[in-house]
């Protein structure tokens, strides 16, 4: 190698080393810059606290096929123009399991009534006003009224209903400021649909599911809604006993909504190791629906679950060969691209 080549290679190596060092030095500087920028953005961000009043809105007794207007207030100290998007959500029977609703908790329909709410101008534009709102708790200076329409369908189930309205407020984008808006809670809308309300149900029967496989025994409890309102049902206890009364195991099922007149299956899985032999076993099942429950005991035949054969090796098909060909082409393209990149790096 002559002196010229040596000096050229030395210059090239020096340039690469300088470039690497410059990148390594610039990297922490960039990180610090981004960190400072994030702190600056957080400093400029505003947090607007917003609340709702009232938390519970009662619309009273409503007839099927009628409409009712409801309204509530967004309370905030912000003077900015705020947009509020309203979302309605299904409620659950748990809301009625409070002491103040003891007189009606057994007269509740769990039909999904959240879709009955209509918001005429969603999202709502809320502007600051100097008017004050007089309430039983005092005067509220900064407030915005939000209204909606509840349309009760002709086939609505009688009984008490409830659903939630969740306000999701945010500041209009043209303000260009990061905003964290916090709403304290959702509003619960309660009302009663006039008519005969009957909450009733029964367990029709208990069976072993014939599709029990993989070392598990599936016990099915058939529950029928005999009332006039939708209920959420589950089996908190499905217990298996030997014929002599010795408890083998106890499980619970999942939840499901059951409409009037409808029958649903509530299932629980038991290990087949609990059953030393096929034969008659006693099952005691309790189904809870709404705030009510019903129990049934039955003697059923338990059979060993079927053994599912292990899947054999996949046979090669025309589709498999096509996939292999595509992978081979991709590998060749990748290798060619690597060689071209490597050759360019030597120049």
N, C-alpha and C positions, 0 to 999 in steps of 0.2 A: 504494500500500500504506500503510495507517494504522499508527500507532505500535503499536497492540495486536498486529496481525498480525506486524509486524517482531519484536516482543519474543517472540511465541510461536514463530516460526521459529528465532530465536536460541536460545531455551531448548531446542527440540527438537534442534538441531544440537549444542548443548553436551552434552546427555544422551547422544547417540549417540557423540560424541567421547570422553566420559568412560567409556562402556561399552567402547569399543574399547581405550582406554588401560588400563582395568582388566584386560581379558582378556590384553592383551599383557604386562602385568606379572605376572599370575598364572601364565601359561604356563611361564616358566622356573622359577618356584617349584615348580610341579607336577613338572617334570622332575627337579629336585634332590631332591624328596621321594621319587619313584619310585627314583632312583638309590640313595639312602640305604637305602630299604626292601630293594632287591635286595642291597646289601652286607650288611645285617643278616641276610637269609635265607641268604646264602652262608656267613656266619659261624656260623650255627646248624647248617648242614649237616654231616653226618658222612661220612667216607669209610671204608668197611670193606673191607679187602683180604682176598680169599679165594683159596685155592688148592685143587688136587685132588691126590689120591694114591691109587693110582699113576697115571701119565700113560698107560701102556699096560696093559690088562687082557687077559690071555690065558685063554680058557676051554677050550683043548685040543681034542681030537677029539670031535665030536658026531655022533650018528646022526640020520638023517632021521626026523621025527615025534617028536622028543624035546624036552625043555625043560631049561634050565640056569639057575641063579640066579647072578647076578654082583653084586658090591658094590664100592664105592670110598668114599673119605672126602673130605669137605669140611673143609678146614683153615682156621680163622680165629681171630683173637684177640678177636672180638666176644663180649660176654656177652648181646647182644640175641637175641630169638627171630627166626629167619630162615626165610623160605619159599624153597624152591628148586624151580623148575620145570625138568624135564629134557626136552630136545629131541634126538631122534636124527636124524642126517644121513648121507647117502650118502658113502662114501669113494671114493678114486680109486686107480688103479694107481700113481700117483706115490708113495704112501705106502710101497709095497713096493720102490721103487727105492733102497733104502738098503743100505749094505754089510752090515748085520747080517741082512738078509733075502735075501742072495744065493742061498741054497740053496732058496728056495721062490718066488722072484719069477716063475718061469716056470710056476708051478702056482697061479695066482690067478684066482678068479672075480670079475668085476666086477658080478655081480648085486646089485641094491639090497636089502641085508639089513637096512637101518635100520628097516623096518616090522615086523621080527620082535621087536623089543624092546617089552616091556610093563612099564609103570610102575604098580604097584598103587595108589598114593595120590599121584598127581601133582596139585598140587605137594606137596612134602614139608615138614613142619614140623620144623625143627632147633632144639633147645633146648640151652642151655649145660650142660655136665657137668664135674664135677671129676675125672672119670676120665682117666687118661693112656693113650696108645696107644704100644705098643712096636713100633718098626720097626728095620730094619737100619741106618738112618741115625741112630737115636737115639730119644728119647721125645718125643711130641707131646702137649701139654697140652690144647689146645682143638681138638676134632675132632667131626665128625658123620658117621655112617654112612648111606649111601644104597644101596638095593638095587633090582634090577630083574630081570625074568624074560625070558630069550631063548627063544622058541618056534620051533624049526626045522621048517619045513613038510615035508610028505611029498615034495613035488616040488622040494626045494632042490637046487641044483646042487652036485656034489662039487667039491672044491678048497678053497683057503684063502679066507676072507672077512674083511672088516673094515668097520666103520662107526664113526661118532663120536657121542659123547653130550656135549652141551653143557649144563652147569648154568647156569641163569639165576636167580641169587638176588636177593631183595629183602626189605626189612623190612615187616612187616604194617602196613596203613594206620592202624591205631588208635594207632600211636606218634606220628603227626602230625609227624614230623621228616623233612626232606629228606635222602635217603641216596644215596650213590654207591657201589654195590657192584661190585667188580672181581674177576672170576675170571680166573686166569692163562691157562688153556688148556682145551681139550676133552679128554675121555678117548677113546682109541682102543680099541675092543673087537675082539680078533682071535680067530678060531677056525677049525677045519678041519671041513668036512663030509665024512664018510667016503664012499668010492666012487672009481671010476676017474676021474682028472682028466686031460683031454687038451685042450691049447690048440693049435688048428690052424686055418688059414684059407687061402684062395686067391683070386686074382683071376680071375673068370670071363671077362670080356671088357672091351673099351674101345670106346666109340662117341662120335660127335658127337651131342649132343642135338638132335633135329629142331626143338625149340622155341627154338633159338638166335635171338635177335632183338636189335634196337637196337644193331647194330654190335658185338656180342659173340658169340664162338663158345664154346659150353659143351661141355666134354669130360667124359663120365661114365665112371667106373671102377666096375665091378660087383664087389663083394667078398662072398664067402660064408664064414660061420663053419662050419668043418668039425669043431669040437671039441665038448666037453661043457659048456663054461662061457661065460657072457656076456663079451664083450670090448668095449673102447672102441677104435674104429678111425678112422684118418684117413690121408690121403695127404700126407705131407710133401713129396713131389715128384711133379708131373705135368709132364713135359718134352716139348716139341714140337720136332721136327727136320725139316729138309728131307731129301729122299731122299739127298742127298750127305753127310749126317751133320752139317750145320751147325745148331747150336742156334738156335731161334727165340725161345723164351721158356720159363720154368718157373714154375709156380704150385703152391699147396698147397690142400687142401680143408679143410672143417671137420670136427668130431668127431661121431661117432654111436655109440650102443651097438648091438651086434649079438648077438642071442641064438643059441644053438646051432641049426644048420640054416638060419638065416635069411640072406637076401642083402640088402645095402643098397647104395645108390648114393652114391659120393663124387664130387663135382663141382668143377670149377674153370673160371673164365671167362677167355678170351683175347680180346684186341682183334682184330677182323676185319682191321685194317690190317696185321697180321702176315702175312696170306695174300694174296699178290699175285694169285693165281688159284686156282680150284678144282682139286683134284687129290689125289694120295696123299701123305700125310705120315706120319712115324713118331712114335709116342707111347711114351714110357717112363714107367711109373707104378710107384711104390713105396707100398705100404700097410703102415702100422705098426699092430699090434694087440697089446695087452698090452705085453710086452717083446720081442715077436717082430716080424718083418717079412717081406714077400714082394714080389717084383718081376715085372712082365710087360711085354713090349714088343710092340707091334702096329702094323701099317700100316693106316691108316684113311683113308677118303675125307672130305675137308673141303669142305663147300659154303658159299657165301656166306650169311650170315644173312638172314632175311626182313626186309623193311622194314615196320615197323608204321606205317600211315597216321595222320597227325595227326587228332585228333578235330575234327569240324566244329562249327560254332556250334550251341548247344543250341536246339532248336525250342521255341516257346512252347506250353505245354500248359495244360490246365484247372488243373493244380496250380500252375503258375507264376502264373496270373492270380489264384488264391486267395491266394498269398503276397503279391502286390503289394497286394491289397485289405487284407490284415491290416496291412501296413506303413503304408498310407495312414491307416487308422483309428488306429494307434498314434501317428502323427505329429500328427493332429488333437487327440488327447487330450493329448499332451505340450504342444502350443501353448496349448491352453485352460488347462491347469494353470499354465503360465508367466504367462499374462495375469492369472489370478486372484491369483497370488502377487505380481505387480507392482502390481496395483491395491490390494491390502492394504497394501503397503509405503508407498503414498502417504497412507494414512489417518493 
